[in-house]
């Protein structure tokens, strides 16, 4: 586990400003490396709108009633989003393994975290059980691969407060 403001050389972020700003607060001296594949889901026509704005929108209601699994109009579906995040993350992790790294720090979105938990966490968890409150995260240990993935994430520990 990291302590808040502990020296971190680099932190992996998404292209969206909120991850860059959060990383700057938590790790002000770290070089930020942008990973486009880890950006939040493309919500298409629902982007920049909240549930109150859309509570009477039939497309939004249908999407929610389908557990947010199908594609948003002009956006991504849950499986495609999870696959995109998994591909970007797996590429980085494989490189880290080859380099002999022991630690990597990511500041990403809640949906990204849910997707990575869904794909890589063992024992497996349902997609929505990977949720976490804002400004919180998880610490993981890299585990051996299995029939689905070349590596897994194990020993998920929530981190909050000053510990990261």
C-alpha positions, 0 to 999 in steps of 0.5 A, a space after each residue: 500500500 502507498 501512503 498519500 503523497 508517497 514518492 511515486 515516479 509515474 502514475 497511469 491516468 486516462 485522457 479525461 481531466 478528472 483522473 489527471 487532477 486526482 493524480 496531481 493531488 495524490 502524487 504531485 511529483 509523479 509523471 502522468 502517463 495517459 492510457 486512452 484504453 482505460 478511459 471511462 465508458 462512452 455513454 453516447 447520447 447520455 454523456 454529460 447528462 445525469 439520471 435526473 435529466 434523463 428519468 423520462 427519456 425512454 432510451 435511458 429507461 430501457 438501458 437502465 432496465 436492461 442493467 446498463 448492459 446494451 450499448 448506450 445510443 451512439 455509445 459503448 456496451 458493457 462487454 465492449 467497454 470491459 474488453 477495451 479496458 482489459 486489453 489496455 490493462 493487460 498490455 501494460 501488465 505484461 510489460 511490467 512483468 517483463 520489466 520486473 516491476 513490483 508496483 504500478 499506480 493507476 488513477 482511473 474511473 469507477 467504471 474502469 475499475 469495475 471492468 478490470 475487477 470483472 475481467 481479472 479478479 479471482 475469485 470472479 465477481 459480478 460486474 457491479 460488485 466491483 463498485 467503489 466510492 469516489 476518491 477510493 480504490 483497491 490494492 491488488 496482488 498480481 496472481 497466476 494466469 488461468 484458462 481465461 487470462 494470462 494473469 489474474 488480480 487477487 487479494 483485493 484490498 480497499 484503500 481509503 483515507 491516506 492510504 493508497 
